[in-house]
């Protein structure tokens, strides 16, 4: 039995029964958050209990999740477990930082952070009795949902705006119903919402389905656990709609509320300059986020020009936490991607490198304490966008199969 108390409207505060299927408030139509009985969690669980559990995300953090039927966890799970928190060595020294960590979400089964929350929402689809799940996505979420739906024996319907060959190949391999729309994301989303309403699919989008955020918040739990139940000074997350940042903040607050941690981090949203509506709103001191027309960016998986209500929630969290939102230029994203690979052995997609790029920009602008404990989230593996490597990686050395050809190449490299 879960410790969920209700679903609460983020606008009017009306409570709803979490065991009854719905996406929006019955009163005002607002989005819903999951409310837990944190006193009961505190009574039933200790930090020592967490230490003794296996690294499987849903098993380890079960009391913090809206799971009514724990036996379904192994039905949907692909073995996703705690992602590593890696202390930066060479990059930290290059930047003059003492405590820089990378939370590497690229290690999950489909290669992105989406696998942190997708198993939970697929599990909820099973609990509610759905046979089809759906999503509209730039790529990573579509691949994740397709994989977990296949594992659970559900039909997945995924809408993708445009699409890149590497991501599409990954999605297609799981055999969903893949609808590739030749239109911008906003038009694709509009079509998707009409289709979902008509066909009755279970919507797994984070802005609509309240349970996705609950899966995402375990990022905060893992960070604090890995740091010996300490809280970082700064957490930076690549941001599209902002669900990840908002849910991580909820996770940090949750741990503080039950007395497992003390203090809260400053939360920063990282966006590419070519598509940075949240960063622009932050700079203007606005309360809401105005849509922008995205320009081409290497960080295409977070290039959302209209983050809708999610963007407003990011602004609120960033300000409440003492953080912010930053747009970073293309060349700095590529530099950060190259640094992560060449100095730390982490091959990440450009969107995932925006968190390090944000650290670099903040340092250049003297906006961060070099002694601060900083956690930068890496959201996906480099093979999600393999063609970007051509912009910065050294070329290959092609030789004939004889020692003379090898010597000439090696001598030339040494002379450079």
ZILINHU-V180758 format. One record per residue. N is the residue number from 0. RES is the residue in three letters. PSI is psi in whole degrees, -180 to 180 (none if undefined). D_LAST is the distance of its C-alpha to the last C-alpha in Angstrom with 2 decimals. Layout:
BEGIN
N:RES:PSI:D_LAST / N:RES:PSI:D_LAST
END
This chain:
BEGIN
0:UNK:130:65.18 / 1:UNK:169:62.61 / 2:UNK:22:62.96 / 3:UNK:133:62.69 / 4:UNK:-45:65.40 / 5:UNK:176:65.04 / 6:UNK:128:62.94 / 7:UNK:132:63.04 / 8:UNK:132:62.61 / 9:UNK:-16:59.89 / 10:UNK:-59:62.09 / 11:UNK:-10:65.73 / 12:UNK:4:65.47 / 13:UNK:138:67.78 / 14:UNK:146:67.49 / 15:UNK:154:67.53 / 16:UNK:120:68.03 / 17:UNK:-13:64.60 / 18:UNK:-6:66.22 / 19:UNK:131:67.17 / 20:UNK:128:64.56 / 21:UNK:158:63.52 / 22:UNK:-35:60.53 / 23:UNK:163:62.17 / 24:UNK:136:64.87 / 25:UNK:-20:68.39 / 26:UNK:-62:69.38 / 27:UNK:-4:66.81 / 28:UNK:11:64.28 / 29:UNK:168:61.53 / 30:UNK:157:58.72 / 31:UNK:143:59.52 / 32:UNK:152:58.00 / 33:UNK:127:58.94 / 34:UNK:132:60.95 / 35:UNK:157:61.22 / 36:UNK:88:63.82 / 37:UNK:-27:61.50 / 38:UNK:-39:64.45 / 39:UNK:-38:64.99 / 40:UNK:-45:61.31 / 41:UNK:-38:61.55 / 42:UNK:-33:64.73 / 43:UNK:-9:63.48 / 44:UNK:146:59.94 / 45:UNK:166:58.14 / 46:UNK:-33:54.55 / 47:UNK:-33:55.19 / 48:UNK:-41:56.11 / 49:UNK:-42:52.65 / 50:UNK:-31:51.01 / 51:UNK:-2:53.06 / 52:UNK:158:52.34 / 53:UNK:164:49.86 / 54:UNK:-3:46.69 / 55:UNK:126:48.07 / 56:UNK:-52:48.04 / 57:UNK:-32:51.56 / 58:UNK:-42:53.15 / 59:UNK:-41:51.61 / 60:UNK:29:52.52 / 61:UNK:-45:55.65 / 62:UNK:-21:58.01 / 63:UNK:2:55.75 / 64:UNK:151:55.72 / 65:UNK:60:58.43 / 66:UNK:117:59.00 / 67:UNK:-28:62.64 / 68:UNK:85:62.17 / 69:UNK:-23:59.61 / 70:UNK:-17:60.26 / 71:UNK:-12:58.32 / 72:UNK:-49:55.06 / 73:UNK:-15:54.30 / 74:UNK:-36:55.43 / 75:UNK:-22:52.63 / 76:UNK:142:49.87 / 77:UNK:20:46.73 / 78:UNK:14:45.89 / 79:UNK:132:44.18 / 80:UNK:-178:43.97 / 81:UNK:126:42.60 / 82:UNK:148:39.02 / 83:UNK:143:36.73 / 84:UNK:107:36.28 / 85:UNK:124:32.85 / 86:UNK:124:32.08 / 87:UNK:139:28.65 / 88:UNK:-80:26.52 / 89:UNK:-41:22.93 / 90:UNK:-43:23.72 / 91:UNK:-43:26.81 / 92:UNK:-40:25.05 / 93:UNK:-37:22.49 / 94:UNK:-9:25.53 / 95:UNK:34:27.75 / 96:UNK:148:30.35 / 97:UNK:-32:32.57 / 98:UNK:73:34.19 / 99:UNK:128:32.28 / 100:UNK:149:33.28 / 101:UNK:123:32.52 / 102:UNK:103:35.56 / 103:UNK:94:34.05 / 104:UNK:1:36.54 / 105:UNK:-7:34.29 / 106:UNK:-3:35.63 / 107:UNK:167:38.99 / 108:UNK:-40:40.31 / 109:UNK:11:39.35 / 110:UNK:20:36.14 / 111:UNK:168:37.34 / 112:UNK:-16:39.58 / 113:UNK:-25:42.43 / 114:UNK:-8:43.37 / 115:UNK:-36:44.52 / 116:UNK:-21:47.47 / 117:UNK:-37:48.12 / 118:UNK:-38:49.89 / 119:UNK:-44:52.38 / 120:UNK:-31:53.25 / 121:UNK:-39:53.68 / 122:UNK:-42:55.91 / 123:UNK:-34:57.96 / 124:UNK:-41:58.36 / 125:UNK:-44:59.91 / 126:UNK:-37:62.13 / 127:UNK:-4:63.39 / 128:UNK:23:64.05 / 129:UNK:151:61.66 / 130:UNK:-14:60.53 / 131:UNK:137:57.83 / 132:UNK:155:55.03 / 133:UNK:163:53.01 / 134:UNK:155:50.20 / 135:UNK:134:48.38 / 136:UNK:156:44.66 / 137:UNK:-9:41.22 / 138:UNK:-58:40.24 / 139:UNK:-44:39.68 / 140:UNK:-35:43.34 / 141:UNK:-41:44.55 / 142:UNK:-43:42.59 / 143:UNK:-49:43.86 / 144:UNK:-41:47.45 / 145:UNK:-41:47.40 / 146:UNK:-48:46.26 / 147:UNK:-31:48.84 / 148:UNK:-42:51.56 / 149:UNK:-44:50.95 / 150:UNK:-40:51.19 / 151:UNK:-5:54.44 / 152:UNK:26:55.99 / 153:UNK:154:56.05 / 154:UNK:130:55.30 / 155:UNK:136:52.41 / 156:UNK:118:52.38 / 157:UNK:132:49.14 / 158:UNK:130:48.56 / 159:UNK:131:45.02 / 160:UNK:118:44.17 / 161:UNK:-120:41.78 / 162:UNK:147:39.36 / 163:UNK:145:35.89 / 164:UNK:-42:35.65 / 165:UNK:-46:34.23 / 166:UNK:-41:36.92 / 167:UNK:-38:39.64 / 168:UNK:-41:38.88 / 169:UNK:-47:39.26 / 170:UNK:-49:42.49 / 171:UNK:-31:43.97 / 172:UNK:-27:43.51 / 173:UNK:0:46.14 / 174:UNK:48:48.60 / 175:UNK:178:49.85 / 176:UNK:105:51.58 / 177:UNK:119:48.55 / 178:UNK:105:49.42 / 179:UNK:117:46.49 / 180:UNK:128:47.72 / 181:UNK:71:46.34 / 182:UNK:163:46.73 / 183:UNK:166:45.23 / 184:UNK:-42:45.63 / 185:UNK:-41:48.76 / 186:UNK:-37:50.61 / 187:UNK:-43:49.57 / 188:UNK:-41:50.86 / 189:UNK:-44:54.13 / 190:UNK:-43:54.73 / 191:UNK:-46:53.88 / 192:UNK:-38:56.38 / 193:UNK:-43:59.13 / 194:UNK:-42:58.44 / 195:UNK:-42:58.35 / 196:UNK:-39:61.67 / 197:UNK:-43:63.21 / 198:UNK:-13:62.07 / 199:UNK:28:62.30 / 200:UNK:156:58.92 / 201:UNK:116:57.90 / 202:UNK:124:55.34 / 203:UNK:13:52.35 / 204:UNK:139:50.65 / 205:UNK:-29:49.97 / 206:UNK:-18:51.68 / 207:UNK:-46:54.83 / 208:UNK:114:55.16 / 209:UNK:-20:55.77 / 210:UNK:-21:54.79 / 211:UNK:-41:51.10 / 212:UNK:-32:50.67 / 213:UNK:-34:52.21 / 214:UNK:-40:49.60 / 215:UNK:-31:46.79 / 216:UNK:-19:48.22 / 217:UNK:-14:47.44 / 218:UNK:-46:43.86 / 219:UNK:-42:45.40 / 220:UNK:-46:47.45 / 221:UNK:-40:44.49 / 222:UNK:-49:42.43 / 223:UNK:-40:45.34 / 224:UNK:-44:46.13 / 225:UNK:-27:42.57 / 226:UNK:19:42.69 / 227:UNK:37:45.97 / 228:UNK:31:48.07 / 229:UNK:162:46.30 / 230:UNK:132:45.40 / 231:UNK:161:41.99 / 232:UNK:-39:41.95 / 233:UNK:136:39.97 / 234:UNK:130:39.53 / 235:UNK:127:37.36 / 236:UNK:131:37.90 / 237:UNK:136:36.49 / 238:UNK:128:39.63 / 239:UNK:-83:41.24 / 240:UNK:-28:45.03 / 241:UNK:5:44.81 / 242:UNK:-41:46.74 / 243:UNK:-42:44.21 / 244:UNK:-44:44.24 / 245:UNK:-44:48.03 / 246:UNK:-37:48.67 / 247:UNK:-41:46.31 / 248:UNK:-43:48.24 / 249:UNK:-39:51.44 / 250:UNK:-42:50.11 / 251:UNK:-42:49.39 / 252:UNK:-39:52.85 / 253:UNK:-46:54.47 / 254:UNK:-37:53.16 / 255:UNK:-39:54.26 / 256:UNK:-36:57.65 / 257:UNK:3:58.43 / 258:UNK:15:57.36 / 259:UNK:-23:54.33 / 260:UNK:168:51.92 / 261:UNK:127:52.26 / 262:UNK:168:50.56 / 263:UNK:147:48.59 / 264:UNK:159:44.98 / 265:UNK:127:43.91 / 266:UNK:127:43.00 / 267:UNK:133:40.27 / 268:UNK:130:39.75 / 269:UNK:126:36.23 / 270:UNK:154:36.13 / 271:UNK:140:33.76 / 272:UNK:-34:34.57 / 273:UNK:-9:35.25 / 274:UNK:80:38.09 / 275:UNK:60:39.29 / 276:UNK:-35:43.09 / 277:UNK:-42:43.67 / 278:UNK:-39:41.23 / 279:UNK:-43:42.89 / 280:UNK:-39:46.32 / 281:UNK:-44:45.32 / 282:UNK:-35:44.12 / 283:UNK:-10:47.45 / 284:UNK:23:49.53 / 285:UNK:158:51.07 / 286:UNK:-22:53.05 / 287:UNK:164:52.21 / 288:UNK:124:49.15 / 289:UNK:139:49.30 / 290:UNK:150:47.64 / 291:UNK:159:44.58 / 292:UNK:113:43.25 / 293:UNK:137:39.88 / 294:UNK:161:36.93 / 295:UNK:136:34.21 / 296:UNK:147:32.13 / 297:UNK:-24:29.63 / 298:UNK:56:32.03 / 299:UNK:-26:34.70 / 300:UNK:-11:36.57 / 301:UNK:18:37.78 / 302:UNK:79:38.30 / 303:UNK:114:42.07 / 304:UNK:-25:43.53 / 305:UNK:90:46.97 / 306:UNK:4:47.07 / 307:UNK:-140:50.85 / 308:UNK:-26:52.66 / 309:UNK:-38:49.69 / 310:UNK:-40:47.92 / 311:UNK:-37:50.94 / 312:UNK:-35:51.02 / 313:UNK:-45:47.37 / 314:UNK:-43:48.23 / 315:UNK:-46:51.16 / 316:UNK:-44:49.24 / 317:UNK:-44:46.35 / 318:UNK:-43:48.86 / 319:UNK:-35:51.10 / 320:UNK:-11:48.25 / 321:UNK:19:46.72 / 322:UNK:-142:43.61 / 323:UNK:-164:42.50 / 324:UNK:137:40.55 / 325:UNK:134:37.21 / 326:UNK:131:35.53 / 327:UNK:142:31.73 / 328:UNK:160:29.59 / 329:UNK:-45:27.64 / 330:UNK:-32:24.18 / 331:UNK:-34:25.12 / 332:UNK:-45:26.39 / 333:UNK:-38:23.14 / 334:UNK:-42:21.22 / 335:UNK:-41:23.82 / 336:UNK:-42:23.59 / 337:UNK:-39:19.84 / 338:UNK:-44:20.51 / 339:UNK:-40:23.38 / 340:UNK:-51:21.52 / 341:UNK:-25:18.24 / 342:UNK:-26:20.00 / 343:UNK:-6:23.50 / 344:UNK:25:23.42 / 345:UNK:107:25.79 / 346:UNK:107:25.36 / 347:UNK:158:27.90 / 348:UNK:156:29.22 / 349:UNK:-38:28.49 / 350:UNK:-39:32.08 / 351:UNK:-27:31.64 / 352:UNK:-10:28.64 / 353:UNK:-25:30.88 / 354:UNK:-44:32.36 / 355:UNK:-39:29.14 / 356:UNK:-36:28.42 / 357:UNK:-42:31.89 / 358:UNK:-46:31.22 / 359:UNK:-41:28.18 / 360:UNK:-41:30.34 / 361:UNK:-37:33.25 / 362:UNK:-44:31.20 / 363:UNK:-29:29.92 / 364:UNK:9:33.59 / 365:UNK:43:34.89 / 366:UNK:11:37.07 / 367:UNK:141:36.48 / 368:UNK:127:37.17 / 369:UNK:-15:34.13 / 370:UNK:-3:36.58 / 371:UNK:149:37.96 / 372:UNK:111:37.92 / 373:UNK:132:36.20 / 374:UNK:120:36.30 / 375:UNK:124:34.20 / 376:UNK:135:35.33 / 377:UNK:121:33.03 / 378:UNK:-17:35.17 / 379:UNK:159:33.67 / 380:UNK:156:31.13 / 381:UNK:-27:28.06 / 382:UNK:-6:29.62 / 383:UNK:-26:32.21 / 384:UNK:64:29.72 / 385:UNK:-26:27.03 / 386:UNK:-20:26.13 / 387:UNK:-26:24.83 / 388:UNK:-30:21.74 / 389:UNK:-19:20.45 / 390:UNK:-18:20.13 / 391:UNK:-20:17.46 / 392:UNK:147:16.27 / 393:UNK:154:13.07 / 394:UNK:170:14.18 / 395:UNK:159:15.26 / 396:UNK:110:14.07 / 397:UNK:128:17.16 / 398:UNK:166:17.99 / 399:UNK:158:21.21 / 400:UNK:60:23.15 / 401:UNK:156:22.31 / 402:UNK:-29:20.27 / 403:UNK:-43:18.77 / 404:UNK:-40:17.18 / 405:UNK:-44:15.82 / 406:UNK:-42:14.38 / 407:UNK:-41:12.64 / 408:UNK:-45:11.01 / 409:UNK:-38:10.14 / 410:UNK:-41:8.85 / 411:UNK:-41:6.53 / 412:UNK:-41:5.35 / 413:UNK:-28:5.52 / 414:UNK:-14:3.80 / 415:UNK:none:0.00
END
